[in-house]
Amino acid sequence: METAAELRRSGTLRVDLYPDIAKKMDRIFKYVDQRHAKFIAILGTDEVTAGTVTVRNVGTKTKETMPGTQAVSFIQSALRDRDPST
């Protein structure tokens, strides 16, 4: 929840939570597709323990794990690279 709040505070990112971790990942990805999300921030047990977040680019299906404090700048930079007019 803290990561979602930090992403929202950026003022430029829309953030939805999908807290039902018991769901299979394919259902989560279907939800993401319906929302037209560009990125997914994944915070599993390993990430929480390490203080990291895994950011998955929905379009390229690539993912990168980073310190939680870098998620906002990483996503904003990736969005700028995608659409230089922003």
Secondary structure, DSSP 8 states (H G I E B T S, - for coil): -HHHHHHHHTSS--------TTS-HHHHHHHHHHHT-SEEEE--HHHHHHTEEEEEETTTTEEEEEEGGGHHHHHHHHHHHH-TT-
